[in-house]
Amino acid sequence: MRRPSLFHLLYWRAAALTLCGLVVAFSLAYYVHDRLLYQTWQDDMQQETDWISTLWTENTKPRDMIDNWRTSHDSVRLLVRDAKGRILADSQPERRPPVEGSGLGTLIATAPIPGGELVMSRTGRPWFPLHPDILLVLAGLAILAALVILPFARGMKAKLDRMGDFAARLADGRLGTTLNPPEERELAELTLALNDMSLRLEEGELRRRRLVTDAAHELRAPMNRLLILADAATKKPGDLFNCGHLPDIETEVRLLQRLAGDMMEMAELDEGQAALKLQTVSARDWAAELFQRSRPHIEAAGIAFSSSLSEIDVEARIDPQRLTQAVGNVIDNAVAAVQGCRSPRIALTLEVGLAEWSIIVTDNGRGVAEGDLPHLFERFFRTDRQRARRGGAGLGLSIARAIAEAHQGRIAIESLLDQGTNVRVAIRRDDHQTNTPN
């Protein structure tokens, strides 16, 4: 079944509403005329009847009076009845005797005369006692209302059609375009929401394309190096196990394995499939274990290590493994950042505040340029100095932030170029009680 168009829905509903208003106005006009105008006519007729009765004498002949009346009045009937109700004279004898009292369609006035009664009546009262001019006014109002409603309905339909076309373009993939909001508040809010959706979809599509491009780029580099190593080994197959290419091949394979794992990890976090296994643990005990496990890795790279635990402990509702992974990614970045620096140092700190508790990773490495700070959490983003050396794919901080946010936490980075970086992984506290260890 074909559905009605918006224009017809708006126009005919508005027309029906206008018609209802006209009916109400018509009814009010009927009431006013019936109660006022025709009552005035009735009063005038009664006054004229009373006046004629005052002129009536015992010598007045009914037929003479009626004949004189008939010559000057053709729409008003006058008759004379005796005391018994018999008609003595009638100006319109061809009509039926009048009904006693006023009714719809008839006005009657009576007055006593010597020996009988004088009756004056007028018929032909319209069913709807409206003056033709009023009918013309009502008709004009109806036409005016239709003319006013028509452009409104067409304008509203045009605006909604534009919004529908805009939504259809978004569905076809033409993202990033916007629509000028109309004057109507509700339609303007809907248009702004569509504009925001268009821009967000475009931004998401750009991120997706950039993600695919960056992933392909990151995969291409180790694959090309593997092809070079494989070609070298193919030329001298007898020396395959004696040449120094096997460690390089292993490094590249591990790099590919890490990249694939990071990408899968990021996809799971995005889709919410990597559910947290929350446990209630002592933040101090968990941090102490984390610091102890990180020490060998840092010191093995020739980096001075120090750690500090807050004297205040707090019960934390966390996934220890996931949060350890997040902090580990931050530590890996810090280790890479201090490589080649003089007197490299990394410090780990547990800090407990009133609203949140934090793990702080501080290094004195290369630092990050101010212009790169806003992009550090973007996937596959690496600074120029990071790209100058071989390292991760640039997913570590993105994964760390996703894990922190899953814990209702945050990651904040402060860095100065050639001076070092300070990364804070902060988790919101669910309690306001603190415990001081003995």
N, C-alpha and C positions, 0 to 999 in steps of 0.2 A: 504494500500500500504506500502510495506516495505521501510523504509527509508535507505538511503546510510550510510555506516559506516564512521566514522571520518577518518579512514585510507584511504579509497578510495577518500574522498573529498580532503584530503591533497595531496595524491600521484598524483592523476590525474590532479589536478590543477597545481601542481608543474611541472608535466610532460608536460602539455599543455604550460606552460610558457617557459619551456626549448625548446620545439618544436618551439615555436614562435621565440626564440632566434636563433635557428639553421636555420630557414627559412630566417631570416634577414641576418645571416652570409652567407648563400648560395646565396642569392640575391646579396650581396655585392661582393662575389667571382665571380659570373657571370658577374657582371658589370666590375670588374677589368680585368677579362680575355677577355671579349668582347672588351673592350676599349684599352687594353694594349697588351695582348698576341697575339690576332688575328690581331690587327693592325700591330704588328711587323711582323707577317707572310705575311700580305698583302704587307708591305713595302719591305720585302725580295724578294717576288715574282716579284714585280714591278722592283726591281733592276736587278734581273736575266733576266727579259724580256728585259729591256733596254740594258743589256750587250750583249744579243744575237743579238739584232737589230743592234748593232754597228759592229758586225761581218758579217752582211748580206751585200752582194754585188749584182751587177746586174747579175753576173754569177752564183750566188748561186741557186741551184735547190731546190725548196720547198720539193719535195718528199724525196730527199736525206737527207735533214736536219731533216725531220719528222721521217724517218726510223732510223736515228742515235739516235734521242731523245727517240723513243719508246723502243729501246733496253736497255736504262739506266734508264728510268722513267716510272713506271707503274701507279703511283697514280696522277701524274700531267699531264694534257692534254695540248697539244700544237697544234695549227692549224694556217694556213696561209690563209688570205683572200685578194682578190684583191681590187682595189679601189672601185668597185661596191658592195662589201660585199659578193661576191661568194667565197666559200671555195675551195682553191686550193689544200690543203693537210691537213690531220687531223691524229694525233697520235691515236685517239680513235674514229674512224668513226661510231662505233656502238652506241655511245651516241648522245643525242639530241644536237643541237647547244646551246652553252652557252647563258645565259641571260646577256644582257648588264649591266654592273655594278655589284658590290658585293651585295650579299644578304645573308639571313640566309641559311646556308648550302653550300655556294659557295664563293670561292675567285677568283677574276679575275684580270688580269693585261694585259695591252695592250701597244704596242709600234709600231711606224710607221717604215716601211721598204720600200725600193724602189719599187714602183708600188703597194703597198698594206699595209697590217697591220698584225702584229704578235700578236696572242692572246694566253695567258697562263691561265689556270684555274685549280682549284682544288675543287673537290666535296667531300661530306662525312663529312662536318663539323657537329659536334654533336649539338643537340638542346640546350644542356646546356654545354657550353664550359668549362668543368672542367677536370682537370687532374685526373686520377683514384686515385692518391695518396691523392688528396684533399678530394675526396669522402670517402676514407678510414679514413682520419683524422676526417671528420664530423661524420662518423658512430662511430668512437671511442669516440668522445666527447659525442654523444648521449648515448652511453652505460655507460660512466663514470658518466654523469649527472644522469642517472637512478640509478646507484649504490650509488651515493651520496644522492639522494633524498630518496631512500628507507629506510635507517636506520634513517634518520631524521624524516620521516613520522611515522615510527614504534615507535621511541622513544617518539615523541610527543603524539601519541595515547596511549602509555603505561602510560605516566605521567597523562594524562587526565583520563584514566581508573582508575588509583589509586585514583585520587581525587573523581571520581564518586563513587567508592567503599567506600571511607571514608565518603562521604556524606550519602550513603545508611546506613552505620553503625550508623551514628548519628540519622538518621530517625528511626532506629530500637531501639534506646534508649541506645546504647553503647557510653556513654558520657565520657568526660575527656581524651580521646586519642588524640594524635596529629600526624601530618604528617610532615616529613622533607621537607622543601620547595625546589623546583628544582632551577636550575641556572637561568632560564629565569625570568626576572623581573616581567612580568605580571602574570605568573603562580605562582611565589613566593608570590606576594601580595595576590592573591586569596587563596593560601594555608594558609598563615598567618591569613587571615580573617576567614577561616574555623576552624583553630586551636583556634582562639579567641572565635568563636561561640561555639565550643565544650566545652571549659573551662567554658564559661559563662553559658551554659546550665547545665553543671554538677553542678556549684555553685548554680544555681537556683533550681535544683532538690534537692540538699542537703538542701537548705533552706526550700523548701517545705516539705521535710520529717521531718526536725527538727521542723518545725511549727506544723505539724500534731502530732508529738510525744509530743512536749511541751504542745499543746492544750489538748491532751488526759490526760497528767499528771496533768495539772491544773484543769481539770474538775473532774478527779478521786478523788482528795483530798476532796473537799466539798461534793461530792456524797458519799464517804465513811463515812464522818462525819454525813451526813444526815441519812444514813442507821443505824449507831450506835444509833443516837437519836431516830429514828423510832423504832428500836428494843427495846430500853429502855421504850419507851412509850407504846409499844405493851404488854410488860410484866405487866405493871400496867396501863391498860386503864382507870381505874376509877380516877387515879391521874393525867390524862393527862393535865388538865387545872390548877392543883394545883402545878405541879412540875415546876422546873426552866428550862425546856428544850425548851419552846416556844421561848424565846429570842434567844437562840442558833440556833434554826431552822430558825428563821427569818434572822439571820446574814448569815447563809450559803446560804439561798435562794437569799438574796441580793448579795452575792458574786458571785453566779452563774449568776444572772441577769446582773451584771456588766461585768463579763467575756464575756458573750454572746454579750452584747452590744459593748464592745471594739472590739471583733472579727469582728462583722458586720461593725463597723465603719472603721476598718482597711481595710476590703475587699472593701468597697465603695471607700475609698481613693485610693487604688491600681488601681481600675478599672476606676477611674475618674468619678464615678457616683455621688459623693458628690460634686456637683457644688457649687462654692462660690457665695454668694449673696452680691456682692461688693457694698459698700456705701462710699461716701466721708464724713469723719468725722474729727473732731478735735482730734488729737492724745492725747493732754493734757486732754481734757474732757473725752475721752474714758478711758484713764488710770486712771483718778481720780475716775471714777465710778467703774472700776475694783478693785482698791485698797480698796474702801469703802465697796464693796461687800465681799471682801476676809477677811477683818478685823475680823468679828464675828467668822468665821470658825477657824481662826488661834488662836484667843484669847481664844476661847472655849476649845481649846486643851491645855491651860496653857502655851502658847508660847508668848513671848514679840513680839510686832509688831511695825514696823516703816515703813514709806513710804516717798518718795521724788519725786517731779515732776520737770521736767526741766522748766526753765523760758522761753525757746523757744518753741513755738508751731509750728505744721506743719499739713497741711491737708493730711490725710492718706486715701488711697483707699483700704479698707479692708472689710472683712466679720466680723463684730463685734462679732457675736455669736461664729463663728468658732475660731477666734483668742482668745476669752475669754476662750473657751474650752482648747485650747493649753496651754495658760498660767496657767489655773487652774490645768492641769495635772502636770505641773512643780511645782506648789505650793503644791499639794498633796504629791509629792515626798519629798519636803522639810519638810513638816509637819511630814511625816513618819521618815525622817532622824534625826530629833531632839528629837524624843520621847525617854525619859529616860536619856537625856543629862542634865547636870547642866546648869542652866540659859539659856534655849533655846531661840533663837532669830531668827526671819525671817524679812528681809528687802526687800521692793519692791521699785524699782527705775525706773523712766522714763528718758531716756537719748536721746537727739536729736543731731545727728551729721550732717555733710555736705552730706554724701552719704546714711545714713540710720538712723533710729531711733530704739531704743531698750527698751524692758522691761527686767530688771535684777532682778532675784530672788536670794537672798543671805541668807544662813543659816550657823549656827555654829554647825552643826550636826556631824554625824559619818564620813562623807567624803567618798570618793571612792578610792580604791587602784589604783595605776598607771596602773597596768595590766588590770584592769576592764574598764578603761575609753574608749578604742576603741570599747567596746561591749555594751555600755549603750543604744544605739539606736536599738540594735537587738531585735527582737520580743521575748517576754517571757524571756528575759535575766534579771536575778536578781543576785545581789552580794550575797556572802555568808552571810553577815549580814542581808540582806533582807530576805533570805531564812530561817534564824534562827527565824524570827518572821512572823506571818501571815500578809498578806498585799495584794496588787494588783497582777495582773498576769504578770506584766512586759511589758504591751503594752502602757502605758501612754506616755513615751518619744517617742516611735515610731509614735504614733498618732500625738503628738505635732510637731515632725519634719516634718511629711507629710503635716500638715496644714501650717506650716511656709513656706515650699518649694512651696506650692500652691500659697502663697502670694509673691513668688519670694524672699523669705527670708531664714534665716538659724537659727540654734541653736548651740551655743558653750558652752561647759561645762569645767570649771576649778575646780579642787577639790584636797584637801590634806587630807590624812587619819587622822581622829580624830581632824580635825581643821575646816572643813566645805566645802561647795560647792557654786560655783557661776555659775548660768545658765543665759545665755544671749539669748533672743529671739529677733532677729534683722530683721527688714523689710526694704527693699530698698526704698529710696525716689524716687518719680517720678518728683519732682520739685527741684528747688534750691532756693526757696524763703522762708524765715522764718518770723514769726510774733511774736513779743514780747507782752505779755498781758499787759494791762494797770494796 
